[in-house]
Amino acid sequence: MKPLEACYYLCNKAFYCGPEPKGAEPPKTPCWCLKTSHAVGPDGREASFKACIPDRPCYRPEVEL
């Protein structure tokens, strides 16, 4: 399985809090961008695990090699 290439600027509520209680509705925008502090990145596209990929101009690898 290919490892997740997380963007350095991607944040998620799960990074800071535990899981939602059983039966609780998940948040509408669970991810946000550290560069914009919103659910969209500086390029105007969604901030999410699937959307924040190396093809985006604002992407920065989590670990610089």
N, CA, C and O atoms as a Tinker XYZ file with bonds, in Angstrom:
   260  protein
     1  N      0.835000   -1.176000    0.000000    73     2
     2  CA     0.000000    0.000000    0.000000    64     1     3
     3  C      0.885000    1.246000    0.000000    63     2     4     5
     4  O      1.854000    1.319000    0.755000    81     3
     5  N      0.561000    2.211000   -0.830000    73     3     6
     6  CA     1.317000    3.449000   -0.921000    64     5     7
     7  C      1.027000    4.330000    0.300000    63     6     8     9
     8  O     -0.138000    4.496000    0.661000    81     7
     9  N      2.057000    4.898000    0.944000    73     7    10
    10  CA     1.807000    5.741000    2.116000    64     9    11
    11  C      1.121000    7.051000    1.718000    63    10    12    13
    12  O      1.302000    7.549000    0.607000    81    11
    13  N      0.340000    7.591000    2.636000    73    11    14
    14  CA    -0.350000    8.851000    2.415000    64    13    15
    15  C      0.660000    9.981000    2.309000    63    14    16    17
    16  O      1.529000   10.118000    3.171000    81    15
    17  N      0.558000   10.789000    1.268000    73    15    18
    18  CA     1.453000   11.923000    1.081000    64    17    19
    19  C      0.764000   13.170000    1.628000    63    18    20    21
    20  O      0.261000   13.996000    0.868000    81    19
    21  N      0.747000   13.295000    2.943000    73    19    22
    22  CA     0.030000   14.398000    3.573000    64    21    23
    23  C      0.723000   15.727000    3.326000    63    22    24    25
    24  O      1.951000   15.815000    3.336000    81    23
    25  N     -0.073000   16.752000    3.106000    73    23    26
    26  CA     0.460000   18.099000    2.954000    64    25    27
    27  C      0.781000   18.658000    4.338000    63    26    28    29
    28  O      0.017000   18.465000    5.284000    81    27
    29  N      1.879000   19.331000    4.449000    73    27    30
    30  CA     2.318000   19.926000    5.709000    64    29    31
    31  C      1.275000   20.905000    6.255000    63    30    32    33
    32  O      1.127000   21.021000    7.472000    81    31
    33  N      0.560000   21.601000    5.393000    73    31    34
    34  CA    -0.384000   22.637000    5.812000    64    33    35
    35  C     -1.779000   22.111000    6.122000    63    34    36    37
    36  O     -2.628000   22.882000    6.571000    81    35
    37  N     -2.047000   20.831000    5.899000    73    35    38
    38  CA    -3.369000   20.259000    6.134000    64    37    39
    39  C     -3.568000   19.958000    7.610000    63    38    40    41
    40  O     -2.733000   19.305000    8.236000    81    39
    41  N     -4.667000   20.432000    8.161000    73    39    42
    42  CA    -5.028000   20.158000    9.554000    64    41    43
    43  C     -6.372000   19.454000    9.593000    63    42    44    45
    44  O     -7.181000   19.569000    8.672000    81    43
    45  N     -6.592000   18.729000   10.669000    73    43    46
    46  CA    -7.833000   17.998000   10.854000    64    45    47
    47  C     -8.158000   17.998000   12.332000    63    46    48    49
    48  O     -7.259000   17.928000   13.171000    81    47
    49  N     -9.436000   18.076000   12.655000    73    47    50
    50  CA    -9.875000   18.073000   14.048000    64    49    51
    51  C     -9.357000   16.839000   14.786000    63    50    52    53
    52  O     -9.060000   16.915000   15.978000    81    51
    53  N     -9.246000   15.715000   14.098000    73    51    54
    54  CA    -8.793000   14.467000   14.721000    64    53    55
    55  C     -7.345000   14.560000   15.199000    63    54    56    57
    56  O     -6.937000   13.791000   16.069000    81    55
    57  N     -6.561000   15.490000   14.644000    73    55    58
    58  CA    -5.188000   15.663000   15.093000    64    57    59
    59  C     -5.145000   16.186000   16.520000    63    58    60    61
    60  O     -4.175000   15.953000   17.242000    81    59
    61  N     -6.211000   16.902000   16.933000    73    59    62
    62  CA    -6.219000   17.586000   18.226000    64    61    63
    63  C     -7.220000   17.026000   19.218000    63    62    64    65
    64  O     -7.057000   17.206000   20.424000    81    63
    65  N     -8.257000   16.346000   18.732000    73    63    66
    66  CA    -9.331000   15.839000   19.591000    64    65    67
    67  C     -9.510000   14.348000   19.353000    63    66    68    69
    68  O     -9.017000   13.792000   18.372000    81    67
    69  N    -10.212000   13.729000   20.253000    73    67    70
    70  CA   -10.536000   12.320000   20.087000    64    69    71
    71  C    -11.681000   12.152000   19.110000    63    70    72    73
    72  O    -12.179000   13.135000   18.561000    81    71
    73  N    -12.106000   10.915000   18.888000    73    71    74
    74  CA   -13.211000   10.668000   17.963000    64    73    75
    75  C    -14.516000   11.254000   18.489000    63    74    76    77
    76  O    -14.668000   11.474000   19.690000    81    75
    77  N    -15.446000   11.502000   17.587000    73    75    78
    78  CA   -16.771000   12.002000   17.953000    64    77    79
    79  C    -17.507000   10.925000   18.744000    63    78    80    81
    80  O    -17.293000    9.738000   18.498000    81    79
    81  N    -18.368000   11.308000   19.688000    73    79    82
    82  CA   -19.160000   10.316000   20.429000    64    81    83
    83  C    -20.056000    9.535000   19.476000    63    82    84    85
    84  O    -20.403000   10.016000   18.398000    81    83
    85  N    -20.425000    8.328000   19.886000    73    83    86
    86  CA   -21.300000    7.497000   19.050000    64    85    87
    87  C    -22.591000    8.243000   18.756000    63    86    88    89
    88  O    -23.201000    8.835000   19.646000    81    87
    89  N    -22.994000    8.204000   17.492000    73    87    90
    90  CA   -24.230000    8.848000   17.074000    64    89    91
    91  C    -24.078000   10.321000   16.753000    63    90    92    93
    92  O    -25.002000   10.931000   16.216000    81    91
    93  N    -22.933000   10.907000   17.069000    73    91    94
    94  CA   -22.727000   12.326000   16.769000    64    93    95
    95  C    -22.462000   12.509000   15.287000    63    94    96    97
    96  O    -21.803000   11.682000   14.656000    81    95
    97  N    -22.975000   13.594000   14.739000    73    95    98
    98  CA   -22.759000   13.881000   13.329000    64    97    99
    99  C    -21.345000   14.430000   13.145000    63    98   100   101
   100  O    -20.925000   15.304000   13.903000    81    99
   101  N    -20.601000   13.931000   12.150000    73    99   102
   102  CA   -19.246000   14.435000   11.922000    64   101   103
   103  C    -19.287000   15.895000   11.489000    63   102   104   105
   104  O    -20.276000   16.334000   10.902000    81   103
   105  N    -18.230000   16.653000   11.768000    73   103   106
   106  CA   -18.222000   18.058000   11.361000    64   105   107
   107  C    -18.306000   18.216000    9.850000    63   106   108   109
   108  O    -17.835000   17.358000    9.104000    81   107
   109  N    -18.905000   19.309000    9.401000    73   107   110
   110  CA   -19.080000   19.549000    7.962000    64   109   111
   111  C    -17.747000   19.767000    7.261000    63   110   112   113
   112  O    -17.557000   19.291000    6.142000    81   111
   113  N    -16.828000   20.470000    7.892000    73   111   114
   114  CA   -15.505000   20.716000    7.307000    64   113   115
   115  C    -14.447000   20.236000    8.294000    63   114   116   117
   116  O    -13.887000   21.036000    9.043000    81   115
   117  N    -14.171000   18.928000    8.297000    73   115   118
   118  CA   -13.221000   18.396000    9.268000    64   117   119
   119  C    -11.778000   18.818000    9.005000    63   118   120   121
   120  O    -10.945000   18.713000    9.905000    81   119
   121  N    -11.459000   19.289000    7.806000    73   119   122
   122  CA   -10.088000   19.686000    7.477000    64   121   123
   123  C    -10.022000   21.168000    7.159000    63   122   124   125
   124  O    -10.993000   21.766000    6.695000    81   123
   125  N     -8.860000   21.748000    7.416000    73   123   126
   126  CA    -8.617000   23.127000    7.025000    64   125   127
   127  C     -7.155000   23.293000    6.688000    63   126   128   129
   128  O     -6.326000   22.450000    7.033000    81   127
   129  N     -6.842000   24.378000    6.014000    73   127   130
   130  CA    -5.484000   24.665000    5.570000    64   129   131
   131  C     -4.841000   25.656000    6.533000    63   130   132   133
   132  O     -5.455000   26.664000    6.882000    81   131
   133  N     -3.631000   25.386000    6.959000    73   131   134
   134  CA    -2.917000   26.302000    7.848000    64   133   135
   135  C     -2.581000   27.621000    7.162000    63   134   136   137
   136  O     -2.444000   28.647000    7.828000    81   135
   137  N     -2.448000   27.604000    5.844000    73   135   138
   138  CA    -2.116000   28.842000    5.126000    64   137   139
   139  C     -3.297000   29.807000    5.086000    63   138   140   141
   140  O     -3.102000   31.022000    5.116000    81   139
   141  N     -4.520000   29.277000    5.017000    73   139   142
   142  CA    -5.701000   30.130000    4.894000    64   141   143
   143  C     -6.582000   30.124000    6.140000    63   142   144   145
   144  O     -7.403000   31.025000    6.315000    81   143
   145  N     -6.429000   29.128000    7.005000    73   143   146
   146  CA    -7.288000   28.924000    8.182000    64   145   147
   147  C     -8.745000   28.692000    7.790000    63   146   148   149
   148  O     -9.659000   29.008000    8.551000    81   147
   149  N     -8.953000   28.140000    6.603000    73   147   150
   150  CA   -10.299000   27.828000    6.111000    64   149   151
   151  C    -10.310000   26.439000    5.480000    63   150   152   153
   152  O     -9.279000   25.775000    5.379000    81   151
   153  N    -11.495000   26.020000    5.061000    73   151   154
   154  CA   -11.662000   24.701000    4.446000    64   153   155
   155  C    -11.217000   24.675000    2.992000    63   154   156   157
   156  O    -11.391000   23.667000    2.308000    81   155
   157  N    -10.645000   25.772000    2.517000    73   155   158
   158  CA   -10.087000   25.826000    1.167000    64   157   159
   159  C     -8.643000   26.300000    1.247000    63   158   160   161
   160  O     -8.275000   27.056000    2.146000    81   159
   161  N     -7.839000   25.854000    0.308000    73   159   162
   162  CA    -6.441000   26.251000    0.265000    64   161   163
   163  C     -6.257000   27.576000   -0.455000    63   162   164   165
   164  O     -7.232000   28.161000   -0.925000    81   163
   165  N     -5.016000   28.063000   -0.550000    73   163   166
   166  CA    -4.750000   29.328000   -1.219000    64   165   167
   167  C     -5.079000   29.315000   -2.708000    63   166   168   169
   168  O     -5.218000   30.371000   -3.326000    81   167
   169  N     -5.203000   28.127000   -3.280000    73   167   170
   170  CA    -5.566000   28.026000   -4.700000    64   169   171
   171  C     -7.077000   27.962000   -4.904000    63   170   172   173
   172  O     -7.539000   27.790000   -6.032000    81   171
   173  N     -7.860000   28.099000   -3.817000    73   171   174
   174  CA    -9.319000   28.116000   -3.918000    64   173   175
   175  C     -9.980000   26.754000   -3.965000    63   174   176   177
   176  O    -11.196000   26.659000   -4.127000    81   175
   177  N     -9.196000   25.704000   -3.827000    73   175   178
   178  CA    -9.743000   24.345000   -3.854000    64   177   179
   179  C     -9.867000   23.797000   -2.439000    63   178   180   181
   180  O     -9.224000   24.279000   -1.507000    81   179
   181  N    -10.706000   22.781000   -2.301000    73   179   182
   182  CA   -10.994000   22.138000   -1.023000    64   181   183
   183  C     -9.731000   21.666000   -0.302000    63   182   184   185
   184  O     -8.776000   21.217000   -0.936000    81   183
   185  N     -9.736000   21.770000    1.009000    73   183   186
   186  CA    -8.669000   21.209000    1.839000    64   185   187
   187  C     -9.172000   19.889000    2.423000    63   186   188   189
   188  O    -10.096000   19.877000    3.236000    81   187
   189  N     -8.564000   18.786000    2.007000    73   187   190
   190  CA    -8.933000   17.463000    2.514000    64   189   191
   191  C     -7.785000   16.501000    2.250000    63   190   192   193
   192  O     -6.848000   16.822000    1.519000    81   191
   193  N     -7.866000   15.324000    2.849000    73   191   194
   194  CA    -6.818000   14.323000    2.644000    64   193   195
   195  C     -6.713000   13.919000    1.175000    63   194   196   197
   196  O     -5.617000   13.703000    0.659000    81   195
   197  N     -7.859000   13.818000    0.509000    73   195   198
   198  CA    -7.853000   13.399000   -0.897000    64   197   199
   199  C     -7.483000   14.535000   -1.839000    63   198   200   201
   200  O     -6.928000   14.292000   -2.911000    81   199
   201  N     -7.783000   15.772000   -1.454000    73   199   202
   202  CA    -7.571000   16.906000   -2.359000    64   201   203
   203  C     -6.188000   17.550000   -2.217000    63   202   204   205
   204  O     -5.678000   18.114000   -3.185000    81   203
   205  N     -5.583000   17.480000   -1.051000    73   203   206
   206  CA    -4.283000   18.131000   -0.818000    64   205   207
   207  C     -3.152000   17.195000   -1.254000    63   206   208   209
   208  O     -2.543000   16.492000   -0.448000    81   207
   209  N     -2.903000   17.220000   -2.550000    73   207   210
   210  CA    -1.961000   16.287000   -3.171000    64   209   211
   211  C     -0.785000   17.041000   -3.793000    63   210   212   213
   212  O     -0.860000   18.257000   -3.970000    81   211
   213  N      0.290000   16.344000   -4.124000    73   211   214
   214  CA     1.479000   16.996000   -4.681000    64   213   215
   215  C      1.244000   17.797000   -5.962000    63   214   216   217
   216  O      2.073000   18.641000   -6.303000    81   215
   217  N      0.154000   17.566000   -6.677000    73   215   218
   218  CA    -0.119000   18.303000   -7.917000    64   217   219
   219  C     -0.520000   19.758000   -7.672000    63   218   220   221
   220  O     -0.496000   20.566000   -8.600000    81   219
   221  N     -0.886000   20.102000   -6.444000    73   219   222
   222  CA    -1.339000   21.460000   -6.146000    64   221   223
   223  C     -0.150000   22.399000   -5.929000    63   222   224   225
   224  O      0.870000   21.985000   -5.377000    81   223
   225  N     -0.273000   23.654000   -6.356000    73   223   226
   226  CA     0.851000   24.591000   -6.214000    64   225   227
   227  C      1.180000   24.938000   -4.767000    63   226   228   229
   228  O      2.309000   25.330000   -4.475000    81   227
   229  N      0.227000   24.802000   -3.861000    73   227   230
   230  CA     0.442000   25.156000   -2.457000    64   229   231
   231  C      0.939000   23.972000   -1.621000    63   230   232   233
   232  O      1.258000   24.137000   -0.443000    81   231
   233  N      1.006000   22.791000   -2.219000    73   231   234
   234  CA     1.401000   21.579000   -1.498000    64   233   235
   235  C      2.850000   21.647000   -1.022000    63   234   236   237
   236  O      3.744000   22.089000   -1.744000    81   235
   237  N      3.052000   21.201000    0.202000    73   235   238
   238  CA     4.395000   21.038000    0.746000    64   237   239
   239  C      4.447000   19.664000    1.407000    63   238   240   241
   240  O      3.568000   19.358000    2.212000    81   239
   241  N      5.427000   18.830000    1.107000    73   239   242
   242  CA     5.497000   17.514000    1.731000    64   241   243
   243  C      5.606000   17.629000    3.248000    63   242   244   245
   244  O      6.236000   18.542000    3.781000    81   243
   245  N      4.974000   16.678000    3.925000    73   243   246
   246  CA     5.038000   16.690000    5.390000    64   245   247
   247  C      6.473000   16.521000    5.861000    63   246   248   249
   248  O      6.898000   17.147000    6.831000    81   247
   249  N      7.204000   15.679000    5.172000    73   247   250
   250  CA     8.617000   15.431000    5.494000    64   249   251
   251  C      9.446000   15.776000    4.266000    63   250   252   253
   252  O      9.272000   15.169000    3.210000    81   251
   253  N     10.326000   16.725000    4.394000    73   251   254
   254  CA    11.192000   17.097000    3.270000    64   253   255
   255  C     12.300000   16.051000    3.152000    63   254   256   257
   256  O     12.990000   15.764000    4.130000    81   255
   257  N     12.469000   15.493000    1.982000    73   255   258
   258  CA    13.532000   14.496000    1.772000    64   257   259
   259  C     14.741000   15.121000    1.140000    63   258   260
   260  O     15.731000   14.433000    0.890000    81   259
